[in-house]
């Protein structure tokens, strides 16, 4: 049976609808950095998703080809994730979508070394006749965070964020947003197949103790 991070690491992918404190270890991602409205049709964000999934599935399906990755195990491709900000303070306003900066990312297993990543990028480019050079391999170590499950449209996330801020205040915590620790979202639902009212998104905010 394929390893599923969502099931095996529920503390990071299945929080409740009430804010909670979590310590997130270092994880490895394939990622594309960009800027602009993620809803723009055929825009930069949509292009980034195509690049990410192209490389992600090249790695996953390598077991069916001649290339052998040391330590490979079959796994379910983890959900799409996003790190978001608008300026160096780390804050962002969803009403100003054109100013959004983001890193769109998909987690990859530990066996994806820089060499194996380079192979996957080259393999995807050769098969799809597309430039995948905007995809990078990154590590993120978020550490102490407050997280919560948001159910509903993305544009209504502010209500869930407000409850997370109340939780921080009650527990002597403060946001700790830096270039290495961003507002983080994990998209558990496919918006193409899920009505907005039922979309499930993990919201995560890095914090420090005050």
LUMNU-841886 format. One record per residue: residue number from 1; residue in one letter; x, y, z of N, C-alpha, C in turn. Coordinates in steps of 0.02 Angstrom, whole numbers, plus 32768, in hexadecimal, padded with zeros to 4 digits. Layout:
BEGIN
i/aa/nc1/nc2/nc3/cac1/cac2/cac3/cc1/cc2/cc3
NUM/A/X/Y/Z/X/Y/Z/X/Y/Z
...
REM end
This chain:
BEGIN
i/aa/nc1/nc2/nc3/cac1/cac2/cac3/cc1/cc2/cc3
1/X/802A/7FC4/8000/8000/8000/8000/802C/803F/8000
2/X/801A/806F/7FD7/8041/80AC/7FD1/803F/80D4/8012
3/X/8078/80EF/8025/807E/8118/8061/8059/815A/8055
4/X/802E/816E/8084/8006/81AB/807D/8017/81D9/80B8
5/X/8038/8211/80A9/804B/823F/80DD/800F/825A/8104
6/X/7FD7/8264/80E1/7F9C/8280/8102/7F83/8251/8139
7/X/7F8A/820F/812D/7F72/81DE/815E/7FA6/81CE/8193
8/X/7FE6/81CD/817E/801B/81BA/81AC/8034/81F4/81D7
9/X/8026/8231/81C2/803E/826D/81E6/8002/829B/81F3
10/X/7FD0/8280/8214/7F92/82A5/821E/7F9C/82E5/8245
11/X/7FCE/82E7/8270/7FD9/8323/8298/7FE8/8360/826E
12/X/7FFF/8354/822F/8010/838C/8202/7FDC/8396/81CB
13/X/7FB2/8365/81BE/7F83/8369/8186/7F3A/8363/819B
14/X/7F2C/8355/81DA/7EE7/834C/81EF/7ED8/836E/8232
15/X/7EE5/83AF/8236/7ED4/83D1/8275/7E89/83DA/827B
16/X/7E72/83EC/82B7/7E2C/83FA/82C2/7E1A/8440/82AD
17/X/7DDB/8452/82B8/7DC4/8495/82A4/7DCF/84C8/82DC
18/X/7DEF/84B2/8312/7E05/84E0/8346/7E50/84E6/8342
19/X/7E6A/8523/834A/7EB3/852C/8346/7ED9/8501/8378
20/X/7F14/84EB/8363/7F3F/84C1/838D/7F87/84D2/8380
21/X/7FB1/84C2/83B1/7FF9/84CE/83AB/801A/848E/8391
22/X/804A/8496/8363/806C/845D/8346/80B4/8471/8338
23/X/80E2/8441/833E/8128/844C/832B/8135/8425/82EB
24/X/8144/8449/82B6/814B/842B/8274/8195/841F/8265
25/X/81A8/83E1/8256/81EF/83D3/8247/8201/83E9/8200
26/X/8240/83E5/81F1/8257/83F6/81AD/823A/83C6/817B
27/X/8223/83E1/8142/8208/83B9/810C/8225/83D1/80CA
28/X/8227/83A4/8099/8242/83B5/8057/820A/83BB/8025
29/X/820E/83EE/7FFB/81DA/83FC/7FCA/81F9/8409/7F85
30/X/81D1/83FC/7F51/81DE/841B/7F11/81B3/8459/7F10
31/X/81CE/8490/7EF4/81AC/84D0/7EFC/81B7/84FD/7EC0
32/X/8186/852A/7EB6/818A/855E/7E84/8178/85A0/7EA5
33/X/81A0/85D2/7E9C/8194/8614/7EB9/8174/8642/7E85
34/X/8143/866B/7E9B/8124/8699/7E6D/80FF/86D2/7E8F
35/X/80DC/86F8/7E68/80B7/8732/7E81/8078/873C/7E58
36/X/8043/8754/7E79/8006/8765/7E55/7FC9/873E/7E6D
37/X/7F91/874E/7E4E/7F51/8732/7E5F/7F4F/86E8/7E4E
38/X/7F45/86BB/7E7F/7F44/8674/7E70/7F06/865F/7E48
39/X/7ED4/868B/7E45/7E96/867A/7E20/7E99/8690/7DD7
40/X/7ECE/86B1/7DC3/7ED4/86C9/7D7E/7ED7/868D/7D4E
41/X/7EA9/868C/7D1F/7EA7/8655/7CEF/7EE6/8654/7CC4
42/X/7F06/861A/7CC1/7F44/8611/7C9B/7F7B/863F/7CB5
43/X/7F77/8651/7CF4/7FA9/867E/7D11/7FE6/8659/7D2C
44/X/8010/867E/7D4F/8050/8663/7D68/8044/862B/7D9A
45/X/8012/8633/7DC4/8005/8600/7DF7/7FEE/85BE/7DD7
46/X/7FC1/85C3/7DA6/7FAA/8586/7D84/7FE3/8563/7D5F
47/X/800F/858A/7D43/8049/856D/7D21/8076/8548/7D54
48/X/807E/8567/7D8E/80A8/8548/7DC2/808D/8504/7DD7
49/X/804A/84FE/7DDD/802D/84BE/7DF0/803C/8488/7DBC
50/X/8038/849A/7D7D/8048/8469/7D49/8090/8451/7D4D
51/X/80BD/847F/7D5B/8104/846C/7D62/810E/843F/7D9F
52/X/80EF/8451/7DD7/80F8/8429/7E14/80DF/83E2/7E0B
53/X/80A3/83DB/7DF1/8087/8397/7DEA/80AD/836F/7DB5
54/X/80C7/8391/7D83/80F0/836E/7D51/812C/834D/7D70
55/X/814F/8370/7D9C/8189/8354/7DBD/8175/8322/7DF3
56/X/8140/8332/7E19/812A/8306/7E4F/8118/82C0/7E35
57/X/80F5/82BE/7DFE/80E0/827C/7DE3/8119/825A/7DBD
58/X/8149/8280/7DA5/8184/8260/7D88/81AA/8239/7DBE
59/X/81B0/8257/7DF9/81D1/8235/7E31/81A9/81F8/7E46
60/X/8168/8201/7E51/813E/81CA/7E69/813F/818F/7E38
61/X/813A/819D/7DF7/8134/8167/7DC6/8177/814D/7DAD
62/X/81AE/8164/7DCC/81F0/814C/7DB7/81F7/8101/7DBF
63/X/81D0/80E4/7DEC/81D5/809B/7DF8/81C0/8073/7DBB
64/X/819D/8093/7D8C/8187/806F/7D50/81B7/8076/7D16
65/X/81ED/809A/7D20/821E/80A3/7CEB/8261/8086/7CFE
66/X/8294/8091/7CD4/82D6/8073/7CE0/82FE/8096/7D17
67/X/82EC/80D4/7D27/8312/80F8/7D5A/82FE/80DF/7DA0
68/X/8330/80D0/7DC8/8323/80B7/7E0C/833C/80EB/7E3F
69/X/830F/80FF/7E6B/8320/812E/7EA0/832E/8107/7EE0
70/X/8369/8111/7EFB/837B/80ED/7F38/834D/8100/7F71
71/X/8333/80CD/7F93/8307/80D9/7FCC/82BF/80E6/7FB9
72/X/82AE/80E1/7F78/826A/80F0/7F61/8237/80C2/7F83
73/X/81FD/80E0/7F95/81C3/80BA/7FAA/8185/80D9/7F89
74/X/8153/80B1/7F7B/8117/80CB/7F5B/80F2/80F8/7F8D
75/X/80D7/812E/7F73/80B6/815E/7F9F/8080/8184/7F79
76/X/8052/81A0/7F9E/801F/81CC/7F82/803C/8212/7F7E
77/X/8037/8233/7F45/8051/8277/7F3F/802C/82A3/7F71
78/X/8051/82C4/7F9F/8031/82EE/7FD2/800B/8329/7FB4
79/X/7FE0/8348/7FDC/7FB8/8380/7FC3/7FE2/83BE/7FB2
80/X/7FC6/83E7/7F88/7FE4/8427/7F77/7FE7/8454/7FB5
81/X/801E/8479/7FBB/8025/84A8/7FF3/803B/84EC/7FD8
82/X/8032/851F/8002/8046/8561/7FED/805F/858B/8027
83/X/8096/85B0/801C/80B0/85E0/804C/80A3/8625/802F
84/X/8083/8652/8056/8068/8690/803B/8080/86CD/8062
85/X/808A/8705/803E/8099/8745/805D/8091/877C/8029
86/X/8094/87BB/8040/8091/87F4/8012/80CC/8824/801A
87/X/80E9/8826/8054/8124/8850/805F/814F/882E/8094
88/X/8186/884C/80A5/81B5/882B/80D1/819C/8824/8119
89/X/8165/8846/812A/8148/883B/816C/8128/87F6/8171
90/X/811A/87D8/8137/80FA/8796/8136/80AF/8799/8133
91/X/8092/87D4/813E/8049/87D9/813D/802F/87DA/80F6
92/X/7FEE/87CB/80EF/7FD0/87D2/80AD/7F85/87DE/80B4
93/X/7F6A/8800/8082/7F24/8812/8080/7F05/87F0/8044
94/X/7ED5/87C3/8050/7EB8/879C/8019/7E92/87C7/7FE7
95/X/7E81/8805/7FFA/7E5E/8831/7FCB/7E8F/884D/7F97
96/X/7ED0/8846/7FA3/7F03/885F/7F74/7F26/8823/7F54
97/X/7F01/87FC/7F2F/7F1D/87BE/7F13/7F55/87CB/7EE1
98/X/7F52/8802/7EBD/7F86/880F/7E8C/7FCA/8819/7EAC
99/X/7FCB/882B/7EED/800A/8838/7F10/8024/87FB/7F35
100/X/8000/87C4/7F32/8015/8788/7F56/8056/876C/7F3A
101/X/8082/875A/7F67/80BE/8734/7F56/80B6/86EF/7F75
102/X/80CE/86BC/7F53/80C1/8678/7F6A/80F9/8649/7F56
103/X/80FD/8614/7F7D/8123/85D9/7F6A/80F3/859F/7F6A
104/X/80E5/8584/7F30/80B8/854B/7F2A/80E3/850C/7F2E
105/X/80CC/84DB/7F55/80F9/84A3/7F65/80D4/8461/7F6D
106/X/80F8/842B/7F61/80DF/83E7/7F6F/8117/83C2/7F94
107/X/8105/83A4/7FCC/8136/837F/7FF3/814E/8342/7FCD
108/X/818E/8331/7FD5/81AA/82F5/7FB6/81CB/82CA/7FEB
109/X/81CF/8289/7FE0/81EF/825D/8012/823A/826C/801A
110/X/8255/8251/8050/829B/825F/8061/82CC/8242/802D
111/X/82B6/8212/8006/82E4/81F5/7FD5/82F0/8223/7F99
112/X/82CC/825A/7F95/82D6/8289/7F5D/8311/82B6/7F6E
113/X/834C/82A2/7F5A/8389/82C8/7F64/8390/82FC/7F2C
114/X/83BE/832B/7F33/83C8/835B/7EFC/83D6/833A/7EB9
115/X/83FC/8304/7EB9/840B/82E1/7E7A/83CC/82C2/7E5D
116/X/83A2/82A3/7E87/8365/8284/7E6E/8334/82BA/7E57
117/X/8332/82F1/7E7A/8308/8329/7E64/831D/8341/7E1F
118/X/835E/834A/7E15/8377/8360/7DD4/8364/832F/7D9D
119/X/8369/82EE/7DAC/8353/82BC/7D7B/8309/82C5/7D6B
120/X/82DF/82CF/7D9E/8297/82D4/7D93/8286/8311/7D68
121/X/82A8/8349/7D75/829C/8386/7D4D/82AE/837A/7D04
122/X/82E8/835C/7CF9/82FE/834E/7CB4/82CF/831C/7C92
123/X/82B9/82E9/7CB7/828C/82B6/7C9B/8249/82D5/7C89
124/X/822D/82FF/7CB6/81ED/831F/7CA8/81F3/834D/7C6C
125/X/8229/8372/7C67/8233/83A0/7C2F/8237/837A/7BED
126/X/825A/8341/7BED/8262/831A/7BB0/821F/82FC/7B9A
127/X/81F7/82E5/7BCA/81B8/82C4/7BB9/8182/82F6/7BA4
128/X/8180/832F/7BC6/814A/835F/7BBA/815E/8399/7B8D
129/X/819D/839A/7B79/81B6/83D0/7B4D/81A7/8414/7B6C
130/X/81B3/841A/7BAC/81A4/8457/7BD2/81E0/8468/7BFD
131/X/81EB/84A9/7C08/8221/84C0/7C33/820B/84BB/7C7C
132/X/822D/8492/7CA3/821E/8488/7CEA/8252/84A9/7D17
133/X/8279/84D7/7CFC/82B0/84F4/7D23/8299/8520/7D5C
134/X/8259/8534/7D5D/823F/855C/7D94/8230/8532/7DD2
135/X/8233/84F1/7DCC/8226/84C6/7E06/8266/84BC/7E2D
136/X/8262/84C4/7E6F/829D/84BE/7E99/828F/848C/7ED2
137/X/82C4/8473/7EEE/82C0/8447/7F29/82D1/8472/7F66
138/X/82A3/8474/7F97/82AF/849E/7FD2/82A1/8477/8012
139/X/82BE/848D/8048/82B0/8473/808B/828D/84AA/80B3
140/X/825B/8498/80D9/8239/84C7/8105/8237/84AB/814B
141/X/824E/84D2/817B/824C/84BE/81C1/8222/84F1/81E6
142/X/81E2/84E3/81EF/81B4/8514/820A/81B7/851A/8256
143/X/81C5/84E3/8277/81C8/84E6/82C0/8184/84F0/82E0
144/X/8182/851B/8312/8145/8526/8339/8112/854E/8310
145/X/80D5/8533/830A/80A0/8552/82E3/805C/8549/8304
146/X/802E/8575/82F4/7FE7/856A/8302/7FC6/8555/82C1
147/X/7F9F/8520/82C3/7F7D/850A/8286/7F33/84FC/8296
148/X/7F0B/84FB/8260/7EC3/84F2/8267/7EA7/84DD/8223
149/X/7E72/84B5/8224/7E50/84A2/81E6/7E1D/84D7/81D5
150/X/7E22/84F2/8199/7DF0/8521/817E/7DC3/84FB/814E
151/X/7D82/84FF/8158/7D53/84E0/812A/7D2A/8518/810A
152/X/7D2D/851C/80C8/7D09/8550/80A4/7D34/8571/806F
153/X/7D1A/85A6/8050/7D3F/85C9/801A/7D80/85E6/8033
154/X/7DB1/85E9/8006/7DF1/8606/8018/7DEA/864F/802E
155/X/7DBD/8674/800E/7DB5/86BB/801D/7D98/86C8/8062
156/X/7D81/8694/8085/7D65/869D/80C8/7D94/8683/80FE
157/X/7DD3/867A/80EC/7E04/8660/811C/7E0F/8690/8156
158/X/7E00/86D0/814D/7E0F/8702/8180/7DED/86F1/81C3
159/X/7DB1/86D2/81C0/7D8E/86C1/81FF/7DB5/868B/8225
160/X/7DD1/865A/8201/7DF9/8627/8221/7E3A/8644/823B
161/X/7E59/8670/8214/7E97/8690/822A/7E8A/86B9/826A
162/X/7E50/86D9/826E/7E3E/8700/82A9/7E3B/86D3/82E7
163/X/7E1E/8697/82DF/7E1A/8669/8318/7E60/8651/832C
164/X/7E8C/864B/82FB/7ED1/8637/830A/7EF6/866F/8330
165/X/7EE8/86AD/831E/7F06/86E6/8340/7EED/86EA/8389
166/X/7EAD/86DB/8394/7E92/86DA/83D8/7EB5/86A3/8401
167/X/7EC0/866A/83E1/7EE3/8632/8403/7F2A/8648/8416
168/X/7F4B/866B/83E9/7F8F/8682/83F8/7F8F/86B0/8435
169/X/7F60/86DF/8436/7F5D/870F/846D/7F50/86EB/84AF
170/X/7F23/86BA/84AE/7F12/8696/84EB/7F4C/866C/8504
171/X/7F79/8659/84D8/7FB0/862C/84EA/7FF5/864D/84E7
172/X/7FF5/8690/84EA/8033/86B6/84EC/8061/86A5/84B1
173/X/8044/86A6/8476/8069/869A/8438/8062/86D6/840A
174/X/8091/86DE/83DE/808F/8714/83AD/80A4/86F9/8369
175/X/8088/8713/8333/809E/86FE/82F0/80E9/870A/82E8
176/X/810A/86DD/82C5/8152/86E2/82BA/815F/86D8/8270
177/X/8149/8708/8248/814E/8703/81FF/8190/8720/81E7
178/X/81B6/86F8/81C3/81F7/870B/81A9/81FE/86F0/8162
179/X/8233/8702/813E/823D/86E5/80FB/8243/8699/80FC
180/X/8253/867C/8136/8259/8633/813B/8219/8614/8157
181/X/81EC/863C/8174/81B0/8622/8194/8175/864D/817F
182/X/814D/8633/8151/8117/8658/8132/80D2/863D/8148
183/X/809E/8666/813B/805A/864C/813F/8055/8610/8110
184/X/803C/85D9/8129/8040/8599/8106/7FF9/857B/80FF
185/X/7FE9/8563/80C4/7FA9/8543/80B8/7FB4/84FF/8096
186/X/7F8C/84CE/80AA/7F8F/848B/808C/7F49/847C/8071
187/X/7F44/846E/8031/7F04/8468/800F/7EEF/841E/800B
188/X/7EC1/840C/8038/7EAC/83C6/803C/7E76/83B5/8009
189/X/7E57/83E7/7FEB/7E20/83DD/7FBB/7E36/83F4/7F76
190/X/7E19/83D5/7F43/7E23/83EB/7EFE/7DEC/841C/7EEC
191/X/7DFC/845D/7EE3/7DC7/848E/7ED5/7DA2/8482/7E94
192/X/7DBE/8459/7E68/7D9A/8449/7E2A/7D62/8417/7E36
193/X/7D65/83F3/7E6E/7D34/83BF/7E7B/7D0E/83C9/7EBD
194/X/7D1B/8400/7EDF/7CFC/840D/7F20/7CDB/8452/7F20
195/X/7C9E/8455/7F38/7C7D/8496/7F3C/7CA1/84C1/7F70
196/X/7CA3/8503/7F67/7CCA/852E/7F95/7CB9/8524/7FDF
197/X/7C79/8517/7FEF/7C65/8510/8035/7C84/84D3/8057
198/X/7C9D/84A4/8030/7CB8/8466/804D/7D04/8460/8044
199/X/7D23/8492/802B/7D6C/8490/8024/7D8D/848B/8068
200/X/7DBF/845F/806E/7DE3/8457/80AD/7E2C/846D/80A3
201/X/7E41/849B/80CE/7E84/84B7/80C9/7EA3/84BB/810F
202/X/7EDF/84A1/8116/7F04/84A9/8154/7F26/84ED/8152
203/X/7F19/8517/8185/7F3B/8557/818B/7F6E/8552/81C2
204/X/7FAA/856C/81B5/7FE1/8566/81E6/8007/85A8/81E9
205/X/8011/85C0/8227/8035/85FF/8232/806E/85F3/8262
206/X/80AC/8601/824E/80E5/85FA/827B/80DE/862A/82B6
207/X/80F1/8614/82F1/80EA/863E/832D/8129/8638/8359
208/X/812C/8667/8388/815E/8665/83BD/813B/8671/83FF
209/X/815A/865C/8434/813F/8667/8477/8152/86AD/848E
210/X/8121/86D0/84AD/812F/8714/84C5/813E/8713/850F
REM end
